[in-house]
Amino acid sequence: MINKWKWAFLTLAALVVIGLIIVVSLLFSGGEKNFDQAANDTLPAGKRLFTIHTGKEQAAFLMNKELEDQKNVNMKAELTDQVKLLGKADLFGREIMYQMDLDPEVMKNGDLVLHEKNVRVGRLNLPGEQVLTLVSNTVDLPKWVKVYPQEKLIQVQLTKMKVKKHIEVKAKKVDLKSNDIVIDVLSK
C-alpha cells in the first residue's frame, strides 16, 4: 500500500529544495552587468556635473555659513545690487564696525573679483585701500580669498576652494540686479 502522506511530504520537500537552489543561483548570478563595469567613478577633469541657479538670498546664506566656519572672522555678507561685507575689527583696543560695498565680476577661469566701491568705518567714509589693508592684516581669511588693497579688490578663488576632493566650483554668472547667480560644479 502506498502511503499518500509519505509521497506528499517527499514531493513538498523536493519542491522546497529545488526552490532554494533556484533562489540561491539567482542571488549569486552576476546579473546583467558586472559590478566593476557598472561603476563609472572616473570622469575627465573639468567635466561639468551640474549647474546651480540660485538667487541673492540663498547665496548670502551660503556665504555667511562659510564665514561662520572661518576662525577669527567677524564678518557677514549681504547681497543687494552689490555685495556688502559687514564686520567688526579691533582698532586701538576698541571694536569698530565697517561696511564694504563691492561689485562682483566673474573671471574667465570661474573665480570672482569683488571691486571695492565704498568703505565706511563707523560713520566715516574712508579710502578703500586703507581699509582693505586693515582687513588683510587683521582678518584671518581662507587661503582662497586674496585681498589686493592697492587694486581695491578682493579675489575669491572659487577654483581653489575646498569643497570635496573630487569636485570644484566655478562662477558662471553673477548678476545681482537680476537676482541671477549661476555656478558650475565640475569634476576634479
Summary of the structure (lengths in Angstrom):
residues: 188
radius of gyration: 30.3
end to end distance: 78.2
largest distance: 113.0
contacts: 456
relative contact order: 0.15
helix: 30%
strand: 38%
